[in-house]
Amino acid sequence: MCELLAMSANVPTDIVFSFTGLAERGGVTGPHVDGWGITFYEGKGSRTFKDAAPSSRSQVARLIKSYPIKSEVVVSHIRQANRGKVSLENTHPFTRELWGRYWTYAHNGQLTGYQQKFVTHRYQSVGETDSEMAFCWLLESLVAKFGEREPANMQPVFHYIAVLAEQIRQLGIFNMILSDGRYLMSFCSNNLCYITRRAPFGKAKLIDTDVVIDFHQETTPNDVVTVVATRPLTDNEQWQLLQPGEWKLFCLGELLLSGRASELDLL
């Protein structure tokens, strides 16, 4: 299985601390050696770094750990391949344009029997993964439902994404991170958690490497930062575990919407 990492913050924030822990799971403390990627949003723009090499040994990952890129939304992924060869085109996160914005997506899990369901025309996969096919189908389903223009109210869009995600979950394991640069959505199939940090800030210690940070020294009293991960990254903080079928929507670090698959009309 792969591992996910994402961040939503109310001020431009770097993710060096969390990514340093995640990168160790790509070959040192975990088996996710088949590539990694990370996307940082800056307004409507984004910058993505990918490498098919293990994150623990990647020179590009070393840059990310040492260069504090400030962003309000970040999506990252380290890969343990199950569908598709180890290659750059099969490395998450994937990005497509929808409604004049770059949407970024990463998936942890494995699907079966998906080829007939994920038939698309507008959005096509570049690589060979079930993950990218699911992303293309999800976006094409949004266009079919809401049309070519972005709805004025985005809350029904994310409710519908949760419906689509639950349909995909019926095909296997589907832990998902999705963002359009403003909102950050997480959908849990079996392993996903999050933590929201706000004042009063304290110290945090990574599980995967001997690194400690004092957030009080790095933040202001008004900062709100939410980090989503497959598994907790620190061992001295209280992470919130999501349940199977549970989803959360964050904006500027705050929880905006949440729900469960049992509450959804799967259509």
BELSUL-V313506 format. One record per pair of residues at least 4 apart in sequence whose C-alpha atoms are under 8 Angstrom apart, sorted by sequence separation. I is the first residue (numbers start at 1). J is the second residue. If there is no record, write none. Layout:
I & J
I & J
//
This chain:
9 & 13
15 & 19
16 & 20
17 & 21
18 & 22
19 & 23
20 & 24
21 & 25
22 & 26
24 & 28
25 & 29
26 & 30
27 & 31
41 & 45
42 & 46
51 & 55
53 & 57
54 & 58
57 & 61
58 & 62
59 & 63
60 & 64
61 & 65
62 & 66
63 & 67
64 & 68
81 & 85
86 & 90
87 & 91
97 & 101
98 & 102
113 & 117
114 & 118
115 & 119
120 & 124
128 & 132
129 & 133
130 & 134
131 & 135
132 & 136
133 & 137
134 & 138
135 & 139
136 & 140
137 & 141
138 & 142
139 & 143
140 & 144
141 & 145
142 & 146
143 & 147
146 & 150
150 & 154
153 & 157
154 & 158
155 & 159
156 & 160
157 & 161
158 & 162
159 & 163
160 & 164
161 & 165
162 & 166
163 & 167
164 & 168
165 & 169
166 & 170
167 & 171
168 & 172
169 & 173
179 & 183
180 & 184
188 & 192
197 & 201
206 & 210
214 & 218
215 & 219
216 & 220
219 & 223
229 & 233
242 & 246
250 & 254
251 & 255
259 & 263
260 & 264
24 & 29
25 & 30
26 & 31
27 & 32
41 & 46
42 & 47
53 & 58
56 & 61
57 & 62
64 & 69
81 & 86
85 & 90
86 & 91
97 & 102
98 & 103
127 & 132
128 & 133
142 & 147
143 & 148
146 & 151
169 & 174
179 & 184
187 & 192
205 & 210
206 & 211
242 & 247
250 & 255
251 & 256
24 & 30
25 & 31
26 & 32
27 & 33
40 & 46
41 & 47
55 & 61
84 & 90
96 & 102
97 & 103
126 & 132
151 & 157
168 & 174
178 & 184
179 & 185
205 & 211
206 & 212
249 & 255
250 & 256
25 & 32
26 & 33
39 & 46
40 & 47
51 & 58
95 & 102
96 & 103
125 & 132
177 & 184
178 & 185
205 & 212
232 & 239
248 & 255
249 & 256
250 & 257
7 & 15
26 & 34
39 & 47
40 & 48
95 & 103
96 & 104
125 & 133
177 & 185
178 & 186
204 & 212
205 & 213
248 & 256
249 & 257
26 & 35
39 & 48
51 & 60
95 & 104
124 & 133
165 & 174
176 & 185
177 & 186
203 & 212
204 & 213
248 & 257
249 & 258
38 & 48
39 & 49
50 & 60
94 & 104
95 & 105
176 & 186
177 & 187
203 & 213
204 & 214
248 & 258
37 & 48
38 & 49
49 & 60
93 & 104
94 & 105
125 & 136
146 & 157
175 & 186
176 & 187
203 & 214
204 & 215
247 & 258
248 & 259
37 & 49
38 & 50
79 & 91
93 & 105
94 & 106
124 & 136
175 & 187
176 & 188
202 & 214
203 & 215
246 & 258
247 & 259
37 & 50
79 & 92
92 & 105
93 & 106
123 & 136
174 & 187
175 & 188
201 & 214
202 & 215
203 & 216
246 & 259
247 & 260
5 & 19
36 & 50
37 & 51
78 & 92
92 & 106
123 & 137
174 & 188
175 & 189
201 & 215
202 & 216
246 & 260
35 & 50
36 & 51
77 & 92
92 & 107
118 & 133
142 & 157
174 & 189
175 & 190
201 & 216
245 & 260
246 & 261
35 & 51
36 & 52
76 & 92
77 & 93
114 & 130
118 & 134
120 & 136
123 & 139
173 & 189
174 & 190
175 & 191
200 & 216
245 & 261
5 & 22
35 & 52
36 & 53
76 & 93
120 & 137
123 & 140
173 & 190
175 & 192
245 & 262
34 & 52
35 & 53
36 & 54
75 & 93
118 & 136
119 & 137
122 & 140
142 & 160
201 & 219
34 & 53
35 & 54
36 & 55
111 & 130
118 & 137
121 & 140
142 & 161
33 & 53
34 & 54
35 & 55
110 & 130
120 & 140
169 & 189
33 & 54
110 & 131
199 & 220
200 & 221
32 & 54
33 & 55
165 & 187
199 & 221
55 & 78
138 & 161
198 & 221
199 & 222
107 & 131
198 & 222
199 & 223
106 & 131
162 & 187
198 & 223
199 & 224
208 & 233
138 & 164
198 & 224
207 & 233
27 & 54
83 & 110
158 & 185
197 & 224
198 & 225
206 & 233
207 & 234
225 & 252
226 & 253
26 & 54
27 & 55
28 & 56
82 & 110
196 & 224
197 & 225
206 & 234
207 & 235
224 & 252
225 & 253
226 & 254
3 & 32
26 & 55
27 & 56
40 & 69
42 & 71
75 & 104
77 & 106
196 & 225
197 & 226
205 & 234
206 & 235
224 & 253
225 & 254
2 & 32
25 & 55
26 & 56
27 & 57
41 & 71
42 & 72
75 & 105
76 & 106
77 & 107
105 & 135
196 & 226
204 & 234
205 & 235
224 & 254
1 & 32
24 & 55
25 & 56
40 & 71
41 & 72
75 & 106
195 & 226
196 & 227
204 & 235
205 & 236
23 & 55
24 & 56
41 & 73
194 & 226
195 & 227
204 & 236
23 & 56
40 & 73
41 & 74
194 & 227
195 & 228
204 & 237
40 & 74
52 & 86
134 & 168
194 & 228
39 & 74
40 & 75
52 & 87
193 & 228
194 & 229
38 & 74
39 & 75
52 & 88
90 & 126
192 & 228
193 & 229
38 & 75
39 & 76
51 & 88
89 & 126
90 & 127
192 & 229
193 & 230
23 & 61
38 & 76
50 & 88
89 & 127
90 & 128
94 & 132
192 & 230
193 & 231
194 & 232
37 & 76
38 & 77
52 & 91
90 & 129
191 & 230
192 & 231
193 & 232
36 & 76
37 & 77
51 & 91
191 & 231
36 & 77
37 & 78
50 & 91
94 & 135
98 & 139
36 & 78
50 & 92
90 & 132
186 & 228
35 & 78
36 & 79
84 & 127
85 & 128
195 & 238
34 & 78
35 & 79
84 & 128
195 & 239
19 & 64
20 & 65
33 & 78
34 & 79
35 & 80
83 & 128
84 & 129
194 & 239
195 & 240
19 & 65
32 & 78
33 & 79
34 & 80
83 & 129
193 & 239
194 & 240
32 & 79
33 & 80
34 & 81
83 & 130
193 & 240
194 & 241
16 & 64
17 & 65
32 & 80
193 & 241
194 & 242
16 & 65
31 & 80
32 & 81
99 & 148
192 & 241
193 & 242
16 & 66
99 & 149
191 & 241
192 & 242
16 & 67
35 & 86
99 & 150
191 & 242
192 & 243
16 & 68
26 & 78
34 & 86
35 & 87
191 & 243
15 & 68
26 & 79
35 & 88
190 & 243
191 & 244
14 & 68
15 & 69
37 & 91
38 & 92
39 & 93
188 & 242
189 & 243
190 & 244
14 & 69
15 & 70
23 & 78
36 & 91
37 & 92
38 & 93
188 & 243
189 & 244
13 & 69
14 & 70
22 & 78
35 & 91
36 & 92
37 & 93
46 & 102
188 & 244
189 & 245
13 & 70
14 & 71
44 & 101
45 & 102
114 & 171
188 & 245
189 & 246
196 & 253
12 & 70
13 & 71
44 & 102
113 & 171
187 & 245
188 & 246
196 & 254
12 & 71
13 & 72
15 & 74
112 & 171
187 & 246
188 & 247
11 & 71
12 & 72
111 & 171
112 & 172
187 & 247
11 & 72
111 & 172
186 & 247
187 & 248
9 & 71
10 & 72
110 & 172
111 & 173
185 & 247
186 & 248
9 & 72
109 & 172
110 & 173
111 & 174
185 & 248
186 & 249
8 & 72
9 & 73
109 & 173
110 & 174
185 & 249
7 & 72
8 & 73
39 & 104
108 & 173
109 & 174
184 & 249
185 & 250
7 & 73
8 & 74
108 & 174
109 & 175
183 & 249
184 & 250
6 & 73
7 & 74
107 & 174
108 & 175
183 & 250
184 & 251
6 & 74
7 & 75
107 & 175
108 & 176
183 & 251
6 & 75
107 & 176
182 & 251
183 & 252
5 & 75
6 & 76
106 & 176
107 & 177
182 & 252
4 & 75
5 & 76
105 & 176
106 & 177
4 & 76
5 & 77
105 & 177
106 & 178
4 & 77
105 & 178
3 & 77
4 & 78
104 & 178
105 & 179
2 & 77
3 & 78
103 & 178
104 & 179
2 & 78
3 & 79
103 & 179
104 & 180
2 & 79
103 & 180
104 & 181
1 & 79
2 & 80
102 & 180
103 & 181
1 & 80
2 & 81
101 & 180
102 & 181
166 & 245
1 & 81
101 & 181
1 & 82
162 & 247
158 & 249
166 & 261
163 & 261
162 & 261
167 & 266
166 & 266
163 & 264
4 & 106
75 & 177
162 & 264
163 & 265
164 & 266
4 & 107
75 & 178
163 & 266
4 & 108
75 & 179
2 & 107
3 & 108
2 & 108
73 & 179
1 & 108
2 & 109
1 & 109
73 & 181
1 & 110
73 & 182
73 & 183
73 & 184
44 & 181
43 & 181
42 & 181
41 & 181
6 & 177
4 & 177
8 & 183
8 & 184
7 & 184
29 & 208
72 & 252
25 & 208
24 & 208
21 & 206
24 & 209
21 & 207
22 & 208
21 & 208
18 & 206
21 & 209
17 & 213
22 & 233
11 & 223
21 & 233
10 & 223
11 & 224
9 & 223
10 & 224
9 & 224
10 & 225
18 & 233
9 & 225
8 & 225
9 & 226
7 & 225
8 & 226
7 & 226
8 & 227
7 & 227
6 & 227
7 & 228
5 & 227
6 & 228
5 & 228
6 & 229
4 & 228
5 & 229
4 & 229
5 & 230
3 & 229
4 & 230
3 & 230
3 & 231
10 & 251
11 & 252
8 & 250
9 & 251
10 & 252
8 & 251
9 & 252
10 & 253
8 & 252
9 & 253
8 & 253
9 & 254
7 & 253
8 & 254
//
